[in-house]
Structure formats: C-alpha cells, structure tokens
Amino acid sequence: MPMQAKGEFEVKRIPQDELEIGEGATVGHSRFEKRFHGPLDATSVVHMLAVMSPMAGSGAYVAMERIIGTLDGRRGSFFAQHNGIMDRGKPSLDLTVVPDTGTDELVGLSGRIAIDIVDGKHFYTFDYDFRD
C-alpha cells in the first residue's frame, strides 16, 4: 500500500568547476548538501549537471542524489535520480528512487519525490512503497 511523507528541507549549493562537453561547450556542475526534516529525517549529497539555452527560461538538469537517514523510522540509504526541464518558463521535474538501491531497513524502497518551493522554503512530498 503506497505511503506518503511530507516535510521541509534546506539546501546548500557548492559550485564546482564547469565540465567540458565537446568543442569547447560546457555544462554547469554543482554539489548540493541537503537536510530533510519530518518523516524523512535525513541528509543527502547531490551532484548536478545543468545547461541553459540561449532562449530565456529554457534549460535542463540531471542529478544523482544519495539520501541517508530514516524514512518513517526505517533507517538506511538510497539513491535518487533527477531529470529537470525548463521549457520556456514551464518547469517539470521527475525525481525517482533508483530501483533496488535501498539499504538496511529501506531495502525494496521505490517511489517519487515532488519538490515545491514556497516563499523561499523547500518542501518535499515523497510517495513511496516497498517491493519484495
């Protein structure tokens, strides 16, 4: 039966050197450190690659995140994959638990995480389940 965890998190961005991606083109690289509060009581490290289009409001990012802590009291870690698109100002984000990366009490974890930013504060809604 699917479950849901909702809470707040803080993010600290640590800029990294841009990465060359052929013919002198570059992609932005950032490291983020997060602290989650609520049913997901955890920390994470994220590495993100991003590119912006010359068209204002368009671009994309991909990222890998390792989250470690407790989810509704179950201790362990897991990886999540981000795929974010900004299409002329219209954002979309697919943030998914990487299958079979849950450890310890989070073995079998699957799900998706939605992120909302309201008045400068970051909130998560984590819809998740456990597979055998």
Long-range contacts (C-beta under 8 A, 24 or more apart in sequence): 1-129, 2-111, 2-127, 2-128, 2-129, 3-72, 3-127, 3-128, 3-129, 4-125, 4-126, 4-127, 4-128, 5-38, 5-39, 5-40, 5-71, 5-72, 5-124, 5-125, 5-126, 5-128, 6-38, 6-39, 6-123, 6-124, 6-125, 6-126, 7-36, 7-37, 7-38, 7-39, 7-40, 7-123, 7-124, 8-36, 8-37, 8-38, 8-121, 8-122, 8-123, 8-124, 9-34, 9-35, 9-36, 9-37, 9-122, 9-123, 9-124, 10-34, 10-35, 10-122, 11-122, 16-47, 19-49, 27-51, 28-52, 32-63, 34-65, 34-67, 36-67, 36-69, 36-124, 39-71, 39-72, 39-126, 40-67, 40-69, 40-70, 40-71, 40-124, 40-126, 41-69, 41-70, 42-67, 42-68, 42-69, 42-70, 42-71, 43-67, 43-68, 43-69, 44-68, 44-80, 46-82, 48-82, 55-88, 56-88, 56-89, 57-86, 57-87, 57-88, 57-89, 58-86, 58-87, 58-88, 58-89, 59-85, 59-86, 60-84, 60-85, 60-86, 71-106, 71-109, 71-126, 71-128, 74-104, 74-105, 74-106, 75-104, 75-105, 75-106, 76-102, 76-103, 76-104, 76-105, 76-106, 76-107, 76-109, 77-101, 77-102, 77-103, 77-104, 77-106, 78-102, 78-103, 78-106, 78-109, 80-113, 97-128, 108-132
